[in-house]
Amino acid sequence: MKRVIVHIDSLVLKGFHHEDRHAIAEGLQRELAQLFADPQATRQLMAVGNRSRMRVSSIQIDPGSRPQGVGTEVARGIGKEIKP
């Protein structure tokens, strides 16, 4: 069994309330865990290798989204960046 360790040193999200940071992080963590539970996604991540920085393309956040939903969408954006 292989293990995937993702370390996010900093996450820059502009235009969000400071007090929402923990809920955004929770949504991000939960969605990344689901994403990397898929063996194919894990193989793709391993193929990418170590990255010091990853920029995610624009993501669509619906007006009125809850902070956890924002984290979920950010994780999905990350997932799109690791797929070939």
SULFEN-V153319 format. One record per residue. N is the residue number from 1. SS is DSSP state (helix for helix, strand for strand, loop for the rest). PHI is phi in radians with two decimals (none if undefined). OMEGA is omega as a letter, one per 30 degrees, with the letter a starting at -180 (NA if undefined). Layout:
N,SS,PHI,OMEGA + N,SS,PHI,OMEGA
This chain:
1,loop,none,l + 2,loop,-1.68,l + 3,loop,-2.02,l + 4,loop,-1.93,l + 5,loop,-2.04,l + 6,loop,-1.97,l + 7,loop,-2.02,l + 8,loop,-1.89,a + 9,loop,-1.25,l + 10,loop,-2.62,l + 11,loop,-2.27,a + 12,loop,-1.78,l + 13,loop,-2.19,a + 14,loop,-1.61,l + 15,loop,1.58,l + 16,loop,-2.01,l + 17,loop,-1.25,a + 18,helix,-0.98,a + 19,helix,-1.23,l + 20,helix,-1.55,a + 21,helix,-1.02,a + 22,helix,-1.21,l + 23,helix,-1.19,l + 24,helix,-1.09,l + 25,helix,-1.08,l + 26,helix,-1.11,l + 27,helix,-1.09,l + 28,helix,-1.09,a + 29,helix,-1.10,a + 30,helix,-1.10,a + 31,helix,-1.21,l + 32,helix,-1.11,l + 33,helix,-1.07,l + 34,helix,-1.17,a + 35,helix,-1.06,a + 36,helix,-1.45,l + 37,loop,-1.29,l + 38,loop,-1.41,a + 39,helix,-0.98,l + 40,helix,-1.14,l + 41,helix,-1.12,l + 42,helix,-1.13,l + 43,helix,-1.08,l + 44,helix,-1.14,l + 45,helix,-1.11,l + 46,helix,-1.14,l + 47,helix,-1.16,l + 48,helix,-1.20,l + 49,loop,1.37,a + 50,loop,-1.23,l + 51,loop,-2.30,l + 52,loop,-1.44,a + 53,loop,-2.69,l + 54,loop,-2.35,l + 55,loop,-1.74,a + 56,loop,-1.77,l + 57,loop,-1.05,l + 58,loop,-0.95,l + 59,loop,-2.16,a + 60,loop,-1.65,l + 61,loop,-1.98,l + 62,loop,-1.19,l + 63,loop,-1.01,l + 64,loop,1.45,l + 65,loop,-1.10,l + 66,loop,-1.30,a + 67,helix,-0.97,l + 68,helix,-1.11,l + 69,helix,-1.15,l + 70,helix,-1.10,l + 71,helix,-1.04,l + 72,helix,-1.08,a + 73,helix,-1.17,l + 74,helix,-1.10,l + 75,helix,-1.08,l + 76,helix,-1.13,l + 77,helix,-1.10,l + 78,helix,-1.09,l + 79,helix,-1.02,l + 80,helix,-1.15,a + 81,helix,-1.26,a + 82,helix,-1.57,l + 83,loop,-1.44,a + 84,loop,-1.21,NA
